[in-house]
């Protein structure tokens, strides 16, 4: 059986798909995002809080903002308090696992990660605006925005969980083509097409559930340390039901809360 696991947002999580409500003007569509680095390799320390990666950066004239590094978000998302830092664009619909909501959209002159002499930046990048107070409450710390794939796509990005560093490398000088896994401490995964037609498709890898059920899993650093499985897939594979122990709980996305069940899987 082939299928795609639909991801729920546990604790907090990222955005899945973005549907534009109205087209941008021709002048806006000609704007190209420009990515800049202060060096060929830029290391940015991060705070690892409840399995979330938090970095410091700046948005427009706002410095010292806290941003959640989220590979599950197709575009950056800013708290509505920062909306004045960009040029207003037509709104979009945010499709989360638990519902759909309307968000604002702005074009930013500058979005920066890091502090001091070494930073990485994007100019002319679109971002969504939404109320992120729920995300802040879930983590117990103010979150000013989420960094999405459209920012990350301008660099080669490594996440060093042991040293708590984000490592940004120049795509012109760095490649992973020559790296070979040893299948003990390093592994090579093949990303699969999610079918998303946007410019920055969510990252997905193939995997399996108990009972030889093959599924595709989204790779999401903003998912609070849990693996999420669609309810019907969990039933078919025996993860829930048939006396399996599970605990009821609630989760929170950017704009919605939802109920969930947590189980300990024998393997994935």
N, C-alpha and C positions, 0 to 999 in steps of 0.2 A: 504494500500500500504506500503510495506516495502522497504527500500533502505538505502544507506549509503551516508551521506552528504560528498561531496568532498570539502575540505577546501581550500579556497584561502588565500593568505598571505596578510594581511592588515597592512600597515605601515612597518612592518617587521614580519618575522615569522620563523617557524621551518622547519625542513626537515621531509619528510614523510617516504619514503622507500629507502633503500640502496641496490643496486645490485652489488655484487662483480664481477669485470671483470676477475680476475684470482685468483686461489686458493693460500692460503698461504702455506708455506712449513710445513712438519710434525713437525719440531722443533718449529715453531711459533705457530702451533695449540695447542701444549701442554702447552703453557703459560697460566696460570690462573690468572685472575685479583684478586688482594688482596686488601681488604678494611680495613682501620684502622681509629680508633677514639681515641682522647686523653682522653675521658671521656665517661660515659654511655649516657650522654646527652650533646650535643654541640650546642650552639646557635650562629648563624652567622648573624649579622645585614646586611640588604640589603638596597640599594637605590631604591626607587620606582619611576621610571621615565617614564611618558607616558604609564602607565599600564604595564611596564616591570620591572622584578626583576633583579637587577644588584648586584653582589657580588664581593668582592676582593679575589684573590687567587694567586696561583703560578703554573707555568708550567715548569717543569725541573729547569733550573737555572734562569728562568725569574720570578722575584717576582713582586708583586703589579700589577698584570694583572686584567683587568675588564672582568668579565664573565657574560653572560646572562643566567639565570636559565630558562630552556625551556623544559617543559614536552612534547612538540610536536616533539622534536628531539630524534631519537633513539640512537644516539651516540654523544659524544662531537665533536665540530667543532672548529678548531683553525684558526686564521688568518695565511696566508701563511708566514708572518714574523716570526712565532714561529715554523715553520716546522722543523727547525734544532734541536729542542729539543727532537726528537724521532727517532726511527729506521724506515726507509722507508719500507712500505708494498705496495702490489699491489693497484692500484687506484680503485675507485668505481664510480658509477653513482649516482648523487644526483637527486632524483625525487621530484621536488617542484610542487606546484599547477599550476605554470605557465610555466613549462618547465623542461628539463633535462640537466644537465651539468656534466662534468668530474671533479672529485676532487682527491686530493692526499690523502694518508692514511699513518699514522705513528703509531708506538707502543711507548707509553710513559712510561718511568720509574716512573714518578710521576706526579699526578694532584691533587692539593690541593685547598680546599675552606676554607676561614677564615684566620685570622691573630693571632699572639700572641701565648699564651700557648695552646689554644684549637682550633684544626683544625680537618677536616675530609679529608682523602686522599685515592687515589686509585693508586695502582702500577700495572704495566703491563696492561694498558688499551689502547685500540685502539681509535684513534681519526682521524677525517677527517680534511683536510686542504683546505681552500678556501679563496678567497679574500673577506674580511668582510667590506671593505670600504663603501659599500652601506648601510650596517646595521649601521655603525658609523654615516654616514650622516643623516640617518633617525632619529636617536636619538639625534644627536648633541653632542655626546660624543664618545670617542674612545672605541670600543668594540674589545677585544682581542680574545674572544672565546665564544662558547655556551656550556653550561653543558647539556648533554642529559641523557636519561633514563638508559643507561648502567652504568653511575656513580651513579645515584639515587638508582638503584636497590640493591646496597650494604647496604642500610640503610632504616630505617623507617623515612620518611621525613614529617614534618609538615610545612605549610606555614602560618605564623601569619601575616596577612595583617595589622591588627590594630597596632601591635607593630613593624612591619617591621623587622621580624626575621624569618630566616630559622632555624628550630629546627631538628637536626639530632639525632636519637635515635638508640641504638643497636638493631638489629633485634632479637638477642638472648634473650633480656630482655624485649622488648616492643611488645605489640600486641594491636590491636584495636578490638579483638574478643568480649570483654566485654562492649564495648561502645554502648549505645543505644541512638538513636536520639529522640528529643522531637518534631520534625517537626515544630518548631517555629524558633529557632535560630540554631539548628543543624539538619542535614538531612543525611540519609544514601542512597548512590547510589550504584547500582550494576553495576560493570564494565562488558562489553560485549567483546566477542572475535572479533577482527577486521579482522581476517583471515590472518594477516601478519605472515609469517613463520620465521621471524628472532628471535634472542634470546630475544630482547626487543621490544615487540609489542607496538605501540602507544596506549595510554589510551583512552578508549571510553566508553560512557554511553548512555543508551537509552533515548529518549525524543520524543517530538511531536511538529509539526508545526500546525498553524491554519488550521482548516478543517479536523482534525483527521488524519493527515498524520504522521505516526510514522517513526522516523529516528534515526540513531545513530550519536552521536556528539563526536568528538575528544576533549579531555580535554587538552588545550594548554595554558600554562602560558606565552608563547612567542608571543601571538597573538594581542597585542596592545589594549586589552579591547573590541574587537568586536567579535560578533558571526557570523560565516561565513556559508552561505547556498549555495548549488549548484544552479546555475541559473535556471535549469529546475525545481528543487524542489520548488524554490521561486515562479515560475510562477504557478505551479500546486496548491500550497497552497494559492495563492492570495496575497503573500507578495509584488509582483510587478505586474504591469499590472492592468487593470480595473480601471485606474485613481488613483492608489495608488501613493502618493508622494514619490519621490526618488531623490537622488542626485548622479550624476556621479562623479567618482573620480579615483584615481590611487593608487596602492599599490606597495610595494616592498618586495621581498623575499630576500634570501641570495644572489642570483645571477641574478634574473630577476625582471623586473617591469611589471605590468599588469593593466588593467582597471577594475573597479568595480562599483557597484551601492550600495548606502547606503540607508536603509529604517529603519523606526521605526516600529518594529513588535508589534502587539496588545498583544501577549503573546508567550511564548515558553515553 
